[in-house]
Amino acid sequence: MKTQYIILLLFFILAPVIIIYLEKKFLIIKKAGAVLVCYGVGLIIGNLSILPPGIENYQNLLTNLSIPIALPLILFSLNVKKWLKIAGPALLSPVIGLFTVIGMIVLGYFIFTDEVDESWKVAGMLIGVYTGGTPNMASIKTALEVNQELYLKTHTYDLFLGAI
């Protein structure tokens, strides 16, 4: 393996760790949030054209390896007993959200079906991101064999429109 790929692999692993550390030290990073800073770093590096050709294979490998690690970590952080105690009226909000997400995805599918290639895959990924976040979206991307460009476009539009 080339040295540049090893350096990039270390960067992909260590950058979030460093950003989380910096979040504890600097108020501005804490206010922005580690996730937003990571996205910003990724956008900057991705648009500087400094990544070597063929890096997308390593990026896909990292994504595919991180999904089985991320999902259990998310589930381990849940306090199911506490959640069930306070769940009564609080369940109404996720139920309304679920029907809203399904309704908007179905509506969006029919509106954009002729404009977006494989719009059914986009709809599936969006349901995943709205019901469980980026790890779900990445899992659905892998399961549906969505090409990287469509995945990145969908994720970028979701981030941009969600930020608004």
C-alpha positions in Angstrom: 0.0 0.0 0.0 1.3 3.4 -0.9 2.4 5.8 1.8 -0.2 8.4 0.8 -3.0 6.0 1.3 -1.8 5.1 4.8 -1.6 8.8 5.6 -5.1 9.3 4.4 -6.4 6.3 6.3 -4.8 7.7 9.5 -6.3 11.1 8.7 -9.8 9.6 8.2 -9.5 7.9 11.6 -7.7 10.6 13.6 -9.4 13.8 12.3 -12.7 13.2 14.1 -10.8 12.3 17.3 -8.8 15.6 17.1 -11.9 17.6 16.3 -13.7 16.1 19.3 -10.6 17.0 21.5 -10.6 20.6 20.1 -14.3 20.8 20.7 -13.6 20.5 24.4 -10.9 23.2 24.2 -12.5 25.9 22.0 -15.9 27.3 22.5 -16.5 28.2 18.8 -15.9 24.5 17.8 -18.2 23.4 20.6 -20.9 25.8 19.4 -20.6 24.6 15.8 -20.4 21.0 16.9 -18.0 18.3 16.0 -20.2 16.8 13.2 -20.5 20.2 11.4 -16.7 20.8 11.7 -16.0 17.3 10.3 -18.3 17.9 7.4 -16.6 21.3 6.8 -13.1 19.7 6.8 -14.3 17.0 4.5 -15.8 19.5 2.1 -12.6 21.6 2.1 -10.4 18.6 1.5 -12.7 17.1 -1.1 -12.8 20.4 -3.1 -9.0 21.1 -3.0 -8.3 18.3 -5.4 -5.4 17.0 -3.2 -6.8 13.5 -2.9 -5.0 11.0 -5.1 -6.9 9.1 -7.8 -8.5 5.9 -6.7 -9.1 7.1 -3.1 -12.8 6.5 -3.5 -12.1 2.7 -3.1 -10.6 3.4 0.3 -13.4 5.8 1.2 -16.0 3.1 0.3 -14.0 0.5 2.3 -14.0 2.8 5.4 -17.7 3.5 5.0 -18.5 -0.2 4.8 -16.3 -1.0 7.8 -17.7 1.9 9.9 -21.3 1.0 9.5 -21.2 -2.3 11.5 -19.3 -0.4 14.2 -21.5 2.7 14.3 -24.9 1.0 14.6 -24.2 -1.0 17.7 -22.5 2.0 19.4 -25.7 4.1 18.7 -27.9 1.3 20.2 -25.6 0.8 23.2 -26.0 4.5 24.1 -29.8 4.1 24.5 -31.3 3.8 28.0 -34.3 1.7 27.1 -35.8 1.5 30.7 -35.7 5.2 31.1 -37.0 5.8 27.6 -40.0 3.5 28.2 -40.9 5.3 31.5 -41.2 8.7 29.8 -42.4 7.4 26.5 -46.2 7.9 27.0 -47.1 11.3 25.4 -43.6 11.6 23.9 -44.4 8.7 21.5 -46.9 11.0 19.7 -44.1 13.1 18.3 -42.1 10.2 16.6 -45.4 8.8 15.2 -46.3 12.2 13.7 -42.7 12.5 12.4 -42.8 9.0 10.9 -46.0 9.7 8.9 -44.6 13.1 7.9 -41.4 11.6 6.6 -43.2 8.8 4.7 -45.6 11.3 3.2 -42.9 13.7 2.1 -40.7 10.9 0.7 -43.7 9.5 -1.3 -44.6 13.0 -2.5 -41.0 13.7 -3.4 -40.7 10.4 -5.2 -43.7 11.2 -7.5 -42.6 14.8 -8.0 -38.9 14.0 -8.9 -39.3 10.5 -10.4 -38.6 11.7 -13.9 -35.9 14.2 -12.9 -33.7 12.0 -10.6 -32.2 8.7 -11.8 -33.0 5.9 -9.4 -35.3 8.1 -7.3 -36.6 5.0 -5.4 -33.1 4.6 -4.0 -32.9 8.2 -3.1 -36.3 7.8 -1.3 -35.0 4.8 0.6 -31.8 6.6 1.7 -33.8 9.6 2.8 -36.1 7.5 4.9 -33.0 6.0 6.5 -31.4 9.3 7.3 -34.6 10.8 8.7 -35.3 7.7 10.9 -31.8 6.9 12.1 -29.2 9.4 10.8 -26.2 9.0 8.5 -25.4 5.5 9.6 -28.8 4.3 8.4 -28.4 6.2 5.2 -25.0 4.6 4.6 -26.4 1.2 5.4 -29.2 1.6 2.9 -26.8 3.0 0.3 -24.8 -0.3 0.7 -27.9 -2.5 0.6 -29.3 -0.8 -2.5 -25.9 -0.6 -4.2 -26.3 3.1 -4.7 -23.4 4.6 -6.7 -21.1 7.0 -4.7 -22.1 10.1 -6.7 -25.8 9.7 -6.1 -25.2 9.0 -2.4 -23.0 12.1 -2.1 -25.5 14.3 -3.9 -28.4 13.0 -1.8 -26.4 13.5 1.4 -25.2 17.0 0.4 -28.7 18.2 -0.6 -30.1 16.8 2.7 -27.4 18.6 4.7 -27.9 21.8 2.8 -31.7 21.9 3.0 -31.7 20.5 6.5 -29.4 23.4 7.6 -31.8 25.9 6.2 
